[in-house]
Amino acid sequence: MKELLGARRLDDPLAALSDREREVLALMAEGRSNIGIARALWVTETTVQKHVQHILTKLQLSPSSDDHRRVLAVLTWLRAR
C-alpha cells in the first residue's frame, strides 16, 4: 500500500510545491490577484510575487509570449485535484 501512495505522489505535479505555495496556487485558482492573496494570507504582495515565481518555476512553466503561465499553473492545480 505504501508503494502505491508513494508512486501516486511521484506523479503529482504539485509534489514539489510547499504548503504555502499550494495555498497561493489555490487562491490563484479562485481568481485572486496578488494583492488579494496577500490580504488573505496576511503577507506582503512581494512575498506573494516570490511564491508565484517559485510555483511557476517548480511547475516548469517557462516564460512565453504565447501562454499565460498563471492560467497554466491553475489548470495544473485543477487537474491534480
C-alpha positions as CSV (number, residue, x, y, z in Angstrom):
1,M,0.0,0.0,0.0
2,K,2.8,2.4,0.8
3,E,4.3,1.8,-2.6
4,L,1.0,2.9,-4.3
5,L,0.8,6.0,-2.2
6,G,4.4,6.9,-2.9
7,A,4.0,6.3,-6.6
8,R,1.0,8.4,-6.7
9,R,2.9,11.3,-5.1
10,L,5.7,11.0,-7.6
11,D,3.1,11.5,-10.4
12,D,1.7,14.6,-8.6
13,P,2.9,17.7,-10.5
14,L,2.3,19.7,-7.3
15,A,4.5,17.5,-5.2
16,A,7.4,19.9,-5.4
17,L,5.3,22.8,-4.0
18,S,5.5,23.8,-0.4
19,D,2.3,24.0,1.6
20,R,2.3,27.8,1.3
21,E,2.8,27.6,-2.4
22,R,-0.2,25.3,-2.6
23,E,-2.2,27.8,-0.6
24,V,-1.1,30.6,-3.0
25,L,-2.0,28.4,-6.0
26,A,-5.4,27.6,-4.6
27,L,-6.1,31.3,-4.1
28,M,-4.9,31.9,-7.7
29,A,-7.5,29.3,-8.8
30,E,-10.2,31.3,-7.0
31,G,-9.2,34.2,-9.3
32,R,-7.5,36.3,-6.6
33,S,-4.9,38.9,-7.5
34,N,-1.6,39.1,-5.8
35,I,-2.9,41.8,-3.5
36,G,-6.0,39.7,-2.8
37,I,-3.8,36.7,-2.0
38,A,-1.5,38.8,0.2
39,R,-4.5,40.0,2.2
40,A,-6.0,36.5,2.6
41,L,-2.6,35.1,3.8
42,W,-1.5,38.2,5.8
43,V,1.7,38.6,3.9
44,T,3.1,41.3,1.6
45,E,2.4,41.4,-2.1
46,T,6.2,41.0,-2.7
47,T,6.0,37.7,-0.7
48,V,3.1,36.5,-2.9
49,Q,5.1,37.5,-6.1
50,K,8.0,35.4,-4.8
51,H,5.7,32.4,-4.1
52,V,4.1,32.8,-7.6
53,Q,7.6,32.8,-9.2
54,H,8.6,29.7,-7.3
55,I,5.3,28.0,-8.3
56,L,5.9,28.7,-12.0
57,T,9.5,27.5,-11.8
58,K,8.6,24.3,-9.9
59,L,5.8,23.6,-12.4
60,Q,8.3,24.2,-15.2
61,L,6.2,26.9,-16.8
62,S,8.8,28.9,-18.7
63,P,8.1,32.4,-19.9
64,S,6.4,32.5,-23.3
65,S,4.6,35.1,-25.3
66,D,2.1,32.5,-26.4
67,D,1.0,31.3,-22.9
68,H,-0.4,32.8,-19.7
69,R,1.6,31.0,-17.0
70,R,-0.7,31.8,-14.1
71,V,-3.6,30.2,-16.0
72,L,-1.4,27.2,-16.9
73,A,-0.5,26.8,-13.2
74,V,-4.2,26.9,-12.2
75,L,-5.0,24.3,-14.8
76,T,-2.3,22.1,-13.4
77,W,-3.7,22.6,-9.9
78,L,-7.2,21.7,-11.1
79,R,-6.1,18.6,-12.9
80,A,-4.2,17.4,-9.8
81,R,-7.2,17.6,-7.6
